[in-house]
Amino acid sequence: MNAPLTQARCFKHVSREAAAKCPACGRFYCRECVTEHEGRVVCRSCLDALLDQETQETPGWLKASAGWGLALAGYLIVFYGFYLIGRMLLRIPSEFHSGVFFE
């Protein structure tokens, strides 16, 4: 059974009276162990977990733009390859097609 806040002790500092209960982990903490983040009072370990999660999440538009960037790069590579093949074919002398080389 959970003790009320008035009788609870800090999870890290047993000799100190608890000032708040972390909504993420449900433990009681003293004033030094809690901090406010986005309108909520959370403990340091839960805050670290929240911040790590926020930095690891990639926005959807960034993923989509990366996909379009890769598609565009692939298209440009293929286009340049065909361009080089065309330039190489244009350098073949016209005598080659008339059969002068084979006589």
VOBAKOL-750226 format. One record per atom (N, C-alpha, C): residue in one letter; atom name; x, y, z. Coordinates in steps of 0.001 Angstrom, whole numbers. Layout:
N
[r "A"; "CA"; [X; Y; Z]],
...
# end
This chain:
103
[r "M"; "N"; [833; -1174; 0]],
[r "M"; "CA"; [0; 0; 0]],
[r "M"; "C"; [882; 1242; 0]],
[r "N"; "N"; [570; 2216; -826]],
[r "N"; "CA"; [1355; 3439; -917]],
[r "N"; "C"; [1060; 4362; 264]],
[r "A"; "N"; [2112; 4938; 806]],
[r "A"; "CA"; [1951; 5888; 1908]],
[r "A"; "C"; [1561; 7246; 1334]],
[r "P"; "N"; [785; 8032; 2083]],
[r "P"; "CA"; [467; 9373; 1594]],
[r "P"; "C"; [1726; 10223; 1536]],
[r "L"; "N"; [1660; 11293; 772]],
[r "L"; "CA"; [2824; 12150; 555]],
[r "L"; "C"; [3374; 12704; 1856]],
[r "T"; "N"; [2532; 12973; 2826]],
[r "T"; "CA"; [3003; 13546; 4096]],
[r "T"; "C"; [3868; 12580; 4882]],
[r "Q"; "N"; [3722; 11286; 4663]],
[r "Q"; "CA"; [4506; 10292; 5398]],
[r "Q"; "C"; [5613; 9678; 4551]],
[r "A"; "N"; [5663; 10014; 3268]],
[r "A"; "CA"; [6626; 9389; 2356]],
[r "A"; "C"; [8010; 10007; 2504]],
[r "R"; "N"; [9004; 9221; 2151]],
[r "R"; "CA"; [10400; 9653; 2177]],
[r "R"; "C"; [10955; 9612; 761]],
[r "C"; "N"; [11990; 10384; 525]],
[r "C"; "CA"; [12626; 10438; -792]],
[r "C"; "C"; [13221; 9071; -1131]],
[r "F"; "N"; [13085; 8674; -2369]],
[r "F"; "CA"; [13601; 7387; -2819]],
[r "F"; "C"; [15120; 7339; -2749]],
[r "K"; "N"; [15786; 8450; -3060]],
[r "K"; "CA"; [17253; 8483; -3051]],
[r "K"; "C"; [17824; 8958; -1724]],
[r "H"; "N"; [17124; 9839; -1048]],
[r "H"; "CA"; [17579; 10389; 228]],
[r "H"; "C"; [16572; 9992; 1312]],
[r "V"; "N"; [16787; 8871; 1943]],
[r "V"; "CA"; [15826; 8290; 2872]],
[r "V"; "C"; [15579; 9199; 4077]],
[r "S"; "N"; [16538; 10003; 4430]],
[r "S"; "CA"; [16363; 10870; 5601]],
[r "S"; "C"; [15530; 12115; 5289]],
[r "R"; "N"; [15247; 12367; 4028]],
[r "R"; "CA"; [14503; 13569; 3643]],
[r "R"; "C"; [13030; 13261; 3404]],
[r "E"; "N"; [12220; 14259; 3667]],
[r "E"; "CA"; [10785; 14154; 3435]],
[r "E"; "C"; [10490; 14305; 1946]],
[r "A"; "N"; [9560; 13532; 1448]],
[r "A"; "CA"; [9219; 13593; 19]],
[r "A"; "C"; [8401; 14850; -262]],
[r "A"; "N"; [8666; 15451; -1431]],
[r "A"; "CA"; [7947; 16661; -1836]],
[r "A"; "C"; [7016; 16396; -3014]],
[r "A"; "N"; [7303; 15360; -3792]],
[r "A"; "CA"; [6485; 15074; -4971]],
[r "A"; "C"; [6600; 13598; -5335]],
[r "K"; "N"; [5605; 13167; -6099]],
[r "K"; "CA"; [5609; 11800; -6610]],
[r "K"; "C"; [5779; 11883; -8120]],
[r "C"; "N"; [6744; 11164; -8647]],
[r "C"; "CA"; [7003; 11176; -10085]],
[r "C"; "C"; [5865; 10429; -10784]],
[r "P"; "N"; [5198; 11067; -11762]],
[r "P"; "CA"; [4095; 10384; -12450]],
[r "P"; "C"; [4563; 9254; -13370]],
[r "A"; "N"; [5833; 9290; -13768]],
[r "A"; "CA"; [6332; 8266; -14689]],
[r "A"; "C"; [6666; 6959; -13963]],
[r "C"; "N"; [7433; 7063; -12880]],
[r "C"; "CA"; [7850; 5840; -12178]],
[r "C"; "C"; [7052; 5577; -10910]],
[r "G"; "N"; [6345; 6587; -10389]],
[r "G"; "CA"; [5511; 6402; -9210]],
[r "G"; "C"; [6249; 6458; -7886]],
[r "R"; "N"; [7500; 6857; -7884]],
[r "R"; "CA"; [8276; 6946; -6650]],
[r "R"; "C"; [8198; 8359; -6072]],
[r "F"; "N"; [8440; 8454; -4777]],
[r "F"; "CA"; [8447; 9740; -4095]],
[r "F"; "C"; [9865; 10304; -4079]],
[r "Y"; "N"; [9972; 11636; -4213]],
[r "Y"; "CA"; [11286; 12296; -4227]],
[r "Y"; "C"; [11235; 13599; -3455]],
[r "C"; "N"; [12406; 14016; -2965]],
[r "C"; "CA"; [12509; 15306; -2279]],
[r "C"; "C"; [12611; 16423; -3313]],
[r "R"; "N"; [12696; 17665; -2859]],
[r "R"; "CA"; [12726; 18813; -3767]],
[r "R"; "C"; [13964; 18834; -4662]],
[r "E"; "N"; [15054; 18294; -4189]],
[r "E"; "CA"; [16285; 18300; -4984]],
[r "E"; "C"; [16273; 17255; -6096]],
[r "C"; "N"; [15456; 16241; -5945]],
[r "C"; "CA"; [15476; 15133; -6901]],
[r "C"; "C"; [14450; 15269; -8022]],
[r "V"; "N"; [13558; 16237; -7955]],
[r "V"; "CA"; [12538; 16406; -8983]],
[r "V"; "C"; [12776; 17704; -9731]],
[r "T"; "N"; [12277; 17739; -10957]],
[r "T"; "CA"; [12365; 18934; -11782]],
[r "T"; "C"; [11105; 19035; -12626]],
[r "E"; "N"; [10818; 20244; -13096]],
[r "E"; "CA"; [9634; 20443; -13918]],
[r "E"; "C"; [10028; 20361; -15389]],
[r "H"; "N"; [9241; 19613; -16141]],
[r "H"; "CA"; [9475; 19469; -17573]],
[r "H"; "C"; [8127; 19415; -18271]],
[r "E"; "N"; [7874; 20385; -19144]],
[r "E"; "CA"; [6625; 20478; -19895]],
[r "E"; "C"; [5406; 20426; -18986]],
[r "G"; "N"; [5464; 21158; -17890]],
[r "G"; "CA"; [4316; 21252; -16986]],
[r "G"; "C"; [4144; 20082; -16045]],
[r "R"; "N"; [5086; 19155; -16041]],
[r "R"; "CA"; [5009; 17997; -15133]],
[r "R"; "C"; [6238; 17984; -14249]],
[r "V"; "N"; [6077; 17489; -13045]],
[r "V"; "CA"; [7194; 17316; -12123]],
[r "V"; "C"; [7643; 15868; -12233]],
[r "V"; "N"; [8887; 15649; -12704]],
[r "V"; "CA"; [9408; 14289; -12882]],
[r "V"; "C"; [10767; 14170; -12225]],
[r "C"; "N"; [11151; 12934; -11941]],
[r "C"; "CA"; [12478; 12696; -11355]],
[r "C"; "C"; [13547; 12756; -12449]],
[r "R"; "N"; [14781; 12817; -12040]],
[r "R"; "CA"; [15893; 12988; -12983]],
[r "R"; "C"; [16030; 11796; -13928]],
[r "S"; "N"; [15890; 10592; -13428]],
[r "S"; "CA"; [16062; 9421; -14299]],
[r "S"; "C"; [14948; 9345; -15343]],
[r "C"; "N"; [13719; 9689; -14947]],
[r "C"; "CA"; [12622; 9690; -15923]],
[r "C"; "C"; [12786; 10835; -16921]],
[r "L"; "N"; [13300; 11971; -16460]],
[r "L"; "CA"; [13558; 13087; -17363]],
[r "L"; "C"; [14620; 12715; -18389]],
[r "D"; "N"; [15662; 12044; -17964]],
[r "D"; "CA"; [16695; 11588; -18907]],
[r "D"; "C"; [16108; 10645; -19948]],
[r "A"; "N"; [15239; 9741; -19506]],
[r "A"; "CA"; [14603; 8799; -20436]],
[r "A"; "C"; [13708; 9551; -21430]],
[r "L"; "N"; [12969; 10556; -20952]],
[r "L"; "CA"; [12116; 11352; -21833]],
[r "L"; "C"; [12935; 12113; -22867]],
[r "L"; "N"; [14033; 12715; -22420]],
[r "L"; "CA"; [14867; 13490; -23333]],
[r "L"; "C"; [15553; 12595; -24357]],
[r "D"; "N"; [15976; 11397; -23941]],
[r "D"; "CA"; [16573; 10452; -24890]],
[r "D"; "C"; [15558; 10027; -25939]],
[r "Q"; "N"; [14331; 9798; -25499]],
[r "Q"; "CA"; [13272; 9386; -26420]],
[r "Q"; "C"; [12961; 10504; -27406]],
[r "E"; "N"; [12945; 11749; -26941]],
[r "E"; "CA"; [12661; 12883; -27824]],
[r "E"; "C"; [13756; 13065; -28862]],
[r "T"; "N"; [15003; 12843; -28497]],
[r "T"; "CA"; [16095; 13020; -29451]],
[r "T"; "C"; [16183; 11868; -30440]],
[r "Q"; "N"; [15702; 10676; -30057]],
[r "Q"; "CA"; [15767; 9534; -30958]],
[r "Q"; "C"; [14640; 9525; -31970]],
[r "E"; "N"; [13540; 10185; -31677]],
[r "E"; "CA"; [12418; 10205; -32596]],
[r "E"; "C"; [12737; 11099; -33781]],
[r "T"; "N"; [12600; 10568; -34976]],
[r "T"; "CA"; [12828; 11327; -36195]],
[r "T"; "C"; [11479; 11737; -36759]],
[r "P"; "N"; [11308; 13022; -37066]],
[r "P"; "CA"; [10030; 13449; -37626]],
[r "P"; "C"; [9726; 12752; -38948]],
[r "G"; "N"; [8442; 12570; -39235]],
[r "G"; "CA"; [8020; 11882; -40447]],
[r "G"; "C"; [8443; 12602; -41713]],
[r "W"; "N"; [8408; 13937; -41690]],
[r "W"; "CA"; [8790; 14683; -42893]],
[r "W"; "C"; [10276; 14501; -43181]],
[r "L"; "N"; [11076; 14308; -42135]],
[r "L"; "CA"; [12508; 14118; -42353]],
[r "L"; "C"; [12772; 12756; -42998]],
[r "K"; "N"; [12033; 11740; -42570]],
[r "K"; "CA"; [12174; 10419; -43178]],
[r "K"; "C"; [11742; 10454; -44640]],
[r "A"; "N"; [10634; 11139; -44916]],
[r "A"; "CA"; [10128; 11227; -46288]],
[r "A"; "C"; [11100; 11994; -47178]],
[r "S"; "N"; [11648; 13088; -46655]],
[r "S"; "CA"; [12576; 13870; -47477]],
[r "S"; "C"; [13863; 13089; -47732]],
[r "A"; "N"; [14279; 12267; -46779]],
[r "A"; "CA"; [15460; 11443; -47005]],
[r "A"; "C"; [15181; 10417; -48104]],
[r "G"; "N"; [13998; 9849; -48115]],
[r "G"; "CA"; [13632; 8894; -49166]],
[r "G"; "C"; [13586; 9551; -50529]],
[r "W"; "N"; [12986; 10735; -50599]],
[r "W"; "CA"; [12940; 11460; -51875]],
[r "W"; "C"; [14334; 11879; -52313]],
[r "G"; "N"; [15187; 12236; -51375]],
[r "G"; "CA"; [16558; 12604; -51718]],
[r "G"; "C"; [17324; 11435; -52317]],
[r "L"; "N"; [17138; 10258; -51741]],
[r "L"; "CA"; [17802; 9067; -52286]],
[r "L"; "C"; [17267; 8730; -53675]],
[r "A"; "N"; [15962; 8870; -53869]],
[r "A"; "CA"; [15374; 8595; -55182]],
[r "A"; "C"; [15904; 9574; -56221]],
[r "L"; "N"; [15998; 10842; -55862]],
[r "L"; "CA"; [16518; 11852; -56776]],
[r "L"; "C"; [17986; 11584; -57113]],
[r "A"; "N"; [18769; 11213; -56106]],
[r "A"; "CA"; [20180; 10900; -56352]],
[r "A"; "C"; [20308; 9705; -57292]],
[r "G"; "N"; [19505; 8679; -57105]],
[r "G"; "CA"; [19534; 7521; -58003]],
[r "G"; "C"; [19151; 7890; -59420]],
[r "Y"; "N"; [18128; 8723; -59555]],
[r "Y"; "CA"; [17708; 9179; -60886]],
[r "Y"; "C"; [18832; 9957; -61574]],
[r "L"; "N"; [19485; 10832; -60833]],
[r "L"; "CA"; [20569; 11625; -61428]],
[r "L"; "C"; [21754; 10749; -61828]],
[r "I"; "N"; [22061; 9734; -61051]],
[r "I"; "CA"; [23161; 8823; -61395]],
[r "I"; "C"; [22835; 8059; -62672]],
[r "V"; "N"; [21616; 7553; -62779]],
[r "V"; "CA"; [21214; 6819; -63986]],
[r "V"; "C"; [21217; 7752; -65195]],
[r "F"; "N"; [20679; 8963; -65025]],
[r "F"; "CA"; [20654; 9937; -66120]],
[r "F"; "C"; [22072; 10255; -66602]],
[r "Y"; "N"; [22988; 10490; -65668]],
[r "Y"; "CA"; [24368; 10806; -66030]],
[r "Y"; "C"; [25037; 9613; -66724]],
[r "G"; "N"; [24716; 8399; -66285]],
[r "G"; "CA"; [25263; 7209; -66935]],
[r "G"; "C"; [24816; 7108; -68390]],
[r "F"; "N"; [23525; 7317; -68654]],
[r "F"; "CA"; [23042; 7292; -70030]],
[r "F"; "C"; [23625; 8447; -70847]],
[r "Y"; "N"; [23827; 9584; -70201]],
[r "Y"; "CA"; [24443; 10721; -70885]],
[r "Y"; "C"; [25862; 10365; -71338]],
[r "L"; "N"; [26632; 9732; -70460]],
[r "L"; "CA"; [28001; 9337; -70819]],
[r "L"; "C"; [28008; 8295; -71924]],
[r "I"; "N"; [27079; 7355; -71903]],
[r "I"; "CA"; [26994; 6354; -72970]],
[r "I"; "C"; [26674; 7026; -74300]],
[r "G"; "N"; [25745; 7992; -74275]],
[r "G"; "CA"; [25410; 8729; -75493]],
[r "G"; "C"; [26598; 9505; -76037]],
[r "R"; "N"; [27351; 10151; -75158]],
[r "R"; "CA"; [28551; 10885; -75589]],
[r "R"; "C"; [29574; 9932; -76206]],
[r "M"; "N"; [29705; 8742; -75630]],
[r "M"; "CA"; [30642; 7763; -76163]],
[r "M"; "C"; [30192; 7296; -77552]],
[r "L"; "N"; [28904; 7063; -77744]],
[r "L"; "CA"; [28399; 6637; -79044]],
[r "L"; "C"; [28556; 7729; -80099]],
[r "L"; "N"; [28449; 8979; -79715]],
[r "L"; "CA"; [28620; 10081; -80660]],
[r "L"; "C"; [30067; 10213; -81135]],
[r "R"; "N"; [31017; 9699; -80385]],
[r "R"; "CA"; [32432; 9789; -80765]],
[r "R"; "C"; [32853; 8709; -81764]],
[r "I"; "N"; [31977; 7750; -82041]],
[r "I"; "CA"; [32303; 6723; -83026]],
[r "I"; "C"; [32311; 7386; -84399]],
[r "P"; "N"; [33386; 7227; -85176]],
[r "P"; "CA"; [33453; 7874; -86494]],
[r "P"; "C"; [32390; 7332; -87447]],
[r "S"; "N"; [31924; 8168; -88352]],
[r "S"; "CA"; [30872; 7756; -89285]],
[r "S"; "C"; [31376; 6686; -90254]],
[r "E"; "N"; [32676; 6620; -90494]],
[r "E"; "CA"; [33232; 5590; -91374]],
[r "E"; "C"; [32993; 4193; -90818]],
[r "F"; "N"; [32889; 4094; -89522]],
[r "F"; "CA"; [32632; 2799; -88896]],
[r "F"; "C"; [31315; 2211; -89389]],
[r "H"; "N"; [30292; 3056; -89580]],
[r "H"; "CA"; [28985; 2591; -90005]],
[r "H"; "C"; [28918; 2314; -91512]],
[r "S"; "N"; [29807; 2922; -92270]],
[r "S"; "CA"; [29785; 2688; -93733]],
[r "S"; "C"; [30540; 1433; -94132]],
[r "G"; "N"; [31261; 862; -93233]],
[r "G"; "CA"; [31958; -393; -93495]],
[r "G"; "C"; [33360; -191; -94032]],
[r "V"; "N"; [33899; 1015; -93928]],
[r "V"; "CA"; [35240; 1301; -94430]],
[r "V"; "C"; [36283; 558; -93631]],
[r "F"; "N"; [36028; 331; -92377]],
[r "F"; "CA"; [37012; -345; -91521]],
[r "F"; "C"; [37162; -1815; -91871]],
[r "F"; "N"; [36170; -2409; -92545]],
[r "F"; "CA"; [36200; -3842; -92793]],
[r "F"; "C"; [36759; -4198; -94155]],
[r "E"; "N"; [37121; -3273; -94992]],
[r "E"; "CA"; [37646; -3597; -96321]],
[r "E"; "C"; [39123; -3799; -96326]],
# end
